Amino acid sequence: MTPALRTDLGGSAPTGPGECRLALWLMSDVQVLDAASPARCEWVELLGDDPLWQPLLHMHRPYDALTHWALAAHVDAVRRHPLAPHSGRPYDLALSLGDNIDNAQHNELQAFLAIVAGGTAQLSAHGSPQDAGGWDGRQPWPYWCPDAAVDDTWKRQGYPAIPDFLARAGAPLHSQGLGLRWASLPGNHDLMRQGTALPEPAIERIATGTAKLLHRPAGFAPADPLRHFVDDPAAFSQGGSRRVDAGTDRRAVDKPAWIAAHAAAGAAGYDATHAAQGHTDAVIDTEAARILLLDTNHPQGDYQGSVGQAQLDWLEAQLSEVDRQPGRIALLCSHHGSVSLTNTRGDDPQRRHAAALLALLHRHPSLKAWLVGHRHLHAIQPHPGPAGGFWEISTGAVIDWPVQTRAVEFQRHADDAWAIHCTLRDHDAPADTPAGWHYHLARRFAGGHADRMQGAPGDGDAVLVCPR
């Protein structure tokens, strides 16, 4: 399909062949997860038709146990074809825009890093909602169960039976890794339980224990479920009767441990100083560009983001330096974008939101793009401004439909104009594989929201004209 030409910021399509100066492969919201973790509360999904509970969705997807297989399929595709689709330039960097994992757990992080950097990952599906072990048959199982012998409410709606699902989903996954330079930044799911609540002692005891809850606790009816979860996540997972294997590797990952694990696995941008100081703001320089990683997690919890004034001061200095370097451009990368920097929890006077960040970015003509995730949809938004403006490029989730990543190529033309070529990428795993199951189940689960998540034609394959 011919990419859409976007001239929202003014100008016209650049003339001449141009030269690709930077090629990136982007993924976001992979959310590798441990589907059997006692620190999850999948039962919330069963209340999804109630507007009171919808702010907490999604706490469960029928393909949860397959997400790491979808990541591995994308990683394998890039390793086999490491050239950007428009220019043929080898990718300079593979970048995850956050929410690499789902529940801030150590075993999830190790699985993600093993797949991206090379290694073996294994996350069992036994004990997950897809495992109907102990089902008495008197009532339909409330979750999708791939076992054809189990009557569940999901297969009645057309979900398939898949023989050997639990064994194949939980089998060891061997990855050769990306085979190129890569980097990552933290999203809310990387550092918060279910992407929303800060780890605290009660939920940690549940996470590393043996009791998993798959139903709503008797009499549990919070007036504001989202606020209640942020304040007391353990209340949603207490009293479980399903027995699972205990695991200390289900302990929460804090920011220094997250950084240290990435640095040890070879992630670009982070070193021992970042881990010691707990700073996830980082710089990656190439000959043509400065790539700035900005941590937008809110320190008081909740899934929406914010930035600190000290971060803005650091960002101002970094962009000002690139402004003074003719021919170089700057890119900002963060998990939350302009519509998601709205978190006011805690009333910290040093926290800033979208308006403050946008005002800063508009002061810097070197900035060409702001790359974001979080919203689980493809979107491209122009931000015109006094310095010419820039493009905000949101890449959809790997965990959800359309299960795609994005190639982004920055091409400089002879008249000093820049164009950004965006191309969506599928992993094309065979249908009868765990990654193929994930793809088709994600499409079914998206239902009537699939078109919105895919975005308009100009939000996918597109050529974005940058102001001179």
URCORTA-V678841 format. One line per field, one symbol per residue. ss: DSSP state (a for helix, b for strand, c for the rest). phi: phi as a letter, one per 30 degrees, with the letter a starting at -180 (. if undefined). burial: 1 if it has 16 or more other ideal C-beta (glycine too) atoms within 10 Angstrom, else 0. Layout:
ss = ???
phi = ???
burial = ???
//
This chain:
ss = cccbbbccccccccccccbbbbbbbbbccccbcccccccccaaaaaacccaaaacccccccccaaaaaaaaaaaaaaaaaccbccccccbccbbbbccccbcccbaaaaaaaaaaaacbbbcccccccccccccccccccbccccccccccbccaaacccccccaaaaacccbbbccccccbbbcccaaaacbcccbcccaaaaaaacccbbccccccccccccaaaaaaacaaaacccccbbccccaaacbccaaaaaaaaaacccccccaaaaaaccccbbbbcccbbbbbbccccccccccccbbaaaaaaaaaaaaaaacccccbbbbbbccccccccccccccccbbcaaaaaaaacccccbbbbbbccccccbbbbbccccccbbbbbccccccccccbbbbbbbbcccccbbbbbbbbccccccccaaaaaaaaaaaaaaaaaaaaaccaaaccbbbbccc
phi = .ddddccecjibedcidibdcabcccbahdhebcdcdddcbdeeddcddcedcddcdccabdcedcddddedddddddddbdcdddcideedacbccjhdbcbhcddddddeddddcjlcbabdcdjdddcceidcidbeddcdcddddcdbddddcjddcbdieddddcddcccdidibdbbabdcdddbbdhibcdebedddddecccccccbdeeidbddbeddddddbddddbdidcdcbddaddcddccdedddddddddjddjcbddeddciccdbbbcbecbccccbdcdddciiddcabcdddddddeddddddedcejcbbbcbaddcddccbdcejhddddbbedddddddddbdddcabcbbidiadabbdbdadcjjacccccddddcechccbcbbccccddidcbcccbdbcdhdedcbeddeeedddddddhdceddddidedccdaccdcdd
burial = 001101001000010001011111111111111111111111111100000010010111111111111111111111100101011010111111111111111111111111111110101111111111001000001111111001110110001001001101110010101110111111111111111111100011011110011100000000001101110011111101010100100111101011111110111111000110001111010100111111111110111111110011011001100110000111111111110110100000001111001101110111111111111111111110100111111111111111111111111110001111111110101000011111101101110000001110011111111110
//
